[in-house]
Amino acid sequence: MKPENEVIEVTGARVHNLKNIDIAIPKNELVVITGISGSGKSSLAFDTIYSEGQRRYMETFGAYARQFIGNMERPEVDQISGLSPVISIEQKTTNKNPRSTVGTITEVYDFFRLLFARVGEAYSYNTGKKMVKWSEEEIVANIFERFRDKKINLLAPLVRGRKGHYRELFEEVRKKGYLKVRIDGEIKDLVPKMQVDRYKIHDIELVVDRLEVNDASRARLSQSVQETLRLGRELLFLLENGKEQPVQYSKQLMCEDTGISYEEPSPNTFSFNSPYGACPYCKGIGTAYAIDLNAVLPNRKLSISEGGIAPLGEERNASVYQQVVGFAKKHKISLSKPIEGLPEQQLDMLLYGDGNASHDLELDGSDDSIPDTYTGNYEGIIPMLKRWFFSTQTTEWLREWVEQFMRLKPCPVCNGSRLKKESLWFKIDDRNIAELSSLNLDKLALWLKGLEKRLTKKQNLIAKDILKEIRERLQFLLDVGLTYLTLYRPSRTLSGGESQRIRLATQIGSQLQGITYILDEPSIGLHQRDNHRLIRSLQNLRDIGNSVLVVEHDKDIMLAADYLIDIGPKAGYHGGRIVAKGTPKEILKLDTITSGYLNGHLKIAVPEERRKGNGQFLELKGASGNNLRNVHVKFPLGKMIVVTGVSGSGKSTLINDTLYPLLSNHCFPASKMQAMPHKSIKGLEHIDKVVEIDQSPIGRTPRSNPATYCGFFTDIRALFASVPEAKIRGYNAGRFSFNVKTGRCDVCEGGGMRVIEMNFLPDVYVPCEKCNGKRYNRETLEIRYKGKSISDVLDMTVDDAVEFFQPVPSIYRKIKTLQDVGLGYITLGQSAVTLSGGEAQRVKLSTELSKKDTGKTFYILDEPTTGLHFEDIKHLLSVLNKLADKGNTVLVIEHNMDVIKVADHIIDLGPEGGDGGGRILFEGTPEALVKIKDSYTGLYLKEELN
């Protein structure tokens, strides 16, 4: 055992289900905490060690400051010694803001902005030629070269494209002795009280000098150019006598041929979150809403009165509908004729108004032509939808209603690049910043390789330190297996595992030492091939002088650890003890569930024969969303299908973004989900229900619990309301809800706990003194079913409840599925906030499984093994197998080899992630996959099947 100062000593931890445990965790080592889902791993790592670290940090603030930032509750632990500052890297979903991207959260994009602002070369968006930047001397020399012996006017632009009468401006320059101005292309004498039409847009230039260009006037020309540039803010117009179009000169970046000039670039010029760099149309989002005509006219065989124009609905008395009726009568448009039979001109008038409105389906929030309120004339369906969507007076529900008739598409002005036109014409090595941000990170690293050789000496001098920072940060991202991401990838589209690995890379990049890092399953969403990269990153974090605690179920990471802590033996009440601790070698010799799976004594068996299916198929052709390469794929029905492939190969795009929306729209016509681009899908008639079980958490409030989430609490309340005593008292089902006033305790309002506010200390939660934590008032608790009150039922474990409710089929079936997915130990009323990630996901899974299947149901599960121990995966597979045995189709997106090896049919995508993926490498049985040389999945599967 290490000396005291080299361990984190935890004494008497009792948080959640921990049974007063003592543990010494070695510092500056890679320590993996494992155990069955719900055994207490997160309770030890996050709710005890991390919480205490955070609390100590908060206590460094003065009492006055803590009043405002709040206090953290002391975890239930006797003592923790040897704890260094703690940083947690959890599976929290990253920023949902559409402006947040991989580039912005890793700060790599910020360095690129600096690089382009200081090293980028400007090109003209008119001619494509390099922009020039002239000094006053160079401007004078150029005027002599182009206009020798010609008479010219030097003009200083004062007003460009603005409204106003400018009386004061004219008076000011007249008093300075100037005689002429050029207003909207016409030179006029300056006279007292001169002004222009205040409601028109004007261009006003001051005539600074009129002269002939020759050697005698060189000194005068030089002075006049200097004065003109000062008055025109570094911009000068030169108008040759007899010509109408002036030549533009600028001390800023300028195109010699066309005279356009760019402002001096700054990092903000390349920021899509700044008005100086963002595309003016989409405001830097990269996408814009467009009216979807197919959603507005979903069925052209219907007439207008039958609801052919979806936003109008069927014939009714609503004012909007009556406007259409009046307009149709005036223009002799039939309301009873099918829409497809109406002349195109008449349909156009109905949709866009009487010809004045734009037929543009794009929506631009900055469009001044969209009025805020209804003007009284018939405006047309499309302009009306635009007005409702963008008006500041529109209510949220109306805006959401309009949104169903739209779709998001790349911005038509910047084509999704997010930046204004000028910003895209600054280039380094013939690439602009948007092109580089759209490259996969591994390709971006290739472009950076040897970049110095392609830059000038001056550029290299400036770029040296910036490039060093970019390369380091990029390398950390590559090291954690994120080669397939791009800097422009929105952070809201990242999975929990991806966002966690990005934060891990950022922490490695910060090079902090003496920190205790706590990570929550960083291997989520990572293919076996990339595991070694993640392990190397964790070891790197350890090697620079940090303690790394990882809550993990992955076999490779466990075996690579310096020290293993196994918590168990079972979950919930039956867990919370240290079952084993030591090096991986020592653990392998022990007899625990975890060591059994690590040393091979326990294993998930490969099925003796694969299901043959029902002979029917779903056939998807031409899927080309994101990185998919015109994919054709068949999904055999009545089987357990696993879709696999390296991270970023296109699995989620194919299943979640293409197949699921198509199935959802078929089974639930009201869903109107947008599927990614594809050519066709056949075989939908063989499916009558689709169920998607994703990784989004169940309720995040203490009032949410498995009974309310799974829906059987409604049945239990109805059961209590049917008890004779309840009927005599006139109690209905609502009486037994702890969220309804009549039945709940009026002191704690059904929470069961009371909050005692403490000045300078964290709030204390104590059981309510009136109901003793039972949530209900005395009268409600007097109603008993088989001797149990409603509060007693909420305190039952799932195992007990299965036995108790066996005579009530509707409740029994739903609770039984919770037991089947291995959650027999949780209580029905357990607060959702105390459930681990694996538990919460299985509650969600059991909710879907408890619904009656049809035998033609298509289940889609996205990485259901998240947070699950080997033993839990065994439970999960038995449930999924039952579903498939009944004739349903179960499709699982998964990296876990234990799930892949038991599949009836595998669809493997790859071979790489991002641009290097998007192809179907293989479709068939696991036994056939191991023969495919290009498949990384096959390579690792071979070891499992042997």
Helices and strands as residue ranges (DSSP letters): G 4-6, E 7-13, E 21-26, E 30-35, H 41-44, I 45-50, H 51-58, H 63-69, E 79-81, E 86-89, H 102-106, H 108-119, E 121-122, E 132-133, H 136-147, E 151-163, H 167-175, E 180-183, E 186-189, E 201-212, G 215-217, H 218-231, E 235-240, E 247-250, E 253-254, E 261-262, G 267-270, E 287-291, H 293-296, H 319-330, G 339-341, H 344-352, H 381-390, H 396-403, E 406-410, G 422-425, E 426-427, H 433-437, H 441-448, G 451-454, H 457-479, G 491-493, H 496-510, E 516-520, H 528-543, E 547-551, H 555-560, E 563-568, G 572-574, E 577-582, H 584-588, H 593-599, E 617-623, E 631-636, E 640-645, H 651-654, I 655-659, H 660-667, E 680-682, G 684-686, E 689-693, H 706-710, H 712-721, H 724-729, G 733-736, E 753-756, E 764-767, H 778-781, H 790-794, H 798-804, H 809-820, G 832-834, H 837-850, E 857-862, H 870-885, E 889-893, H 897-900, E 905-910, G 914-916, E 919-924, H 926-929, H 936-945
